[in-house]
């Protein structure tokens, strides 16, 4: 990925987060933008977000992004001056949940291990 695309991704991520937490602060308090991945031609992109909460909050976040995608894109286009404002698809990032599950699995394996010879003596 080129430096320009990386900068555009970071700029869009900051601006989307700012817009969410100023314009839609009541509805987006449990949502965090984790990454933005824009295509090289700047025509489309994917916004990854994480949700603090249960499955109900996750469903509410999906509905929220479906409802505000167009106005959010419009407000971001006013603040970020690039040739094209990409059409953004919002995808939930479940990497934090997977990471937490992995750590808990490792912890359960460590708890089940028999003591080593040094610990038994």
N, C-alpha and C positions, 0 to 999 in steps of 0.2 A: 504494500500500500504506500502510495506517495505521501510526501510531507503535506502537500496541499489537502488531500483527502483527510488525513489525520487531523489537520487543523480545523477543517470544516466540521468533522465529526465532533470534536471537542467543543467548538463554538455552538453548534446546534444543541448538544447535550446541556451546556450551561444555560442557553436561552430557553430551551424547553422546560428545564427545571425551574428557572426563574418565573416563567409564565404560569406554570402549574401552581407554584407556591405563593403567587401573588394574586392572580386572577381567579384561580379555582382552589383557594386555600382550604375551604371547608371540606371539599370532596376529595382532595388529593393529599391529605395529611399523612396517610399511611402508604403513599406511593413514592418510590425513589427511581429516578432515571439512572440506570446502571451503564448503558452504552448506547451509542448511535453508530450505525454502519451505513454510509451513503455510497451509492454506486459511483464509479468514476465519472460518469456523465452528469452527475448531480440531478438526475431525473427521479430517482426513487431511493428509498432508504428504509431501514428497519430501526425502530427504537425499542430497546430492551428496558424493561422496568421490573422492579421487584415490589412485592406487596407485603407489608407487615400485618399479619393476621391470618385468619383461617380461610377456608374455601369460599365462604360467603363474601369476604372482603375481596378475594381474587375475582369472583364473578362481578362484583360491583365495579372493580377497576376496569375489567374488559368492557362493560357497558359504558362506563364513563369515557374511555378512550374512543369508543365507537361514536358516542354522542358529540364529543368535542374535537374530533380530529380536524375537521375543516376550519372551525374558528381558531384553533390552536395554530394550524399551519399559516393561516392568514396573519395572525399577530406576530408569529416568528418571522414571517417574510418582511414585515415592516421594520423589524429590529436588526435582522441579519441581511446585509447587502451582498448577495451572491447572484451569479448569472441566472440560475434557476433555483426556485425553492422546491426541494424534492417532495414528492408524495410519500408520506410516511406510513408505514405499517407498524402497529404496536404489538409487541410480543412479550409475554411474561417471561422473565429470566428466573428459572428455578435453580440456578447454580448454588445459591445460598442454602436452600433446603436440601439439595443433594450433598453439599459439604457437611451440613449438620448431621445428616443421616450417616455419612461415611465416618465421621468422628465418633458418633455413638456406637457404630458397629465395631470400630477399632477398640473403643473403651470396653465393650462387652467381651471381646476376645481376650484382652489383657486381663480382665477380671477372672476369666475362666482358666487361664494358664496355671499349671501346677508350679509350685515354688521351685526355683533352681536349686542345685546342690549346695551352693554357698549359703542360700537363705535357710535351708533345712538344718544346717550344722550350727 
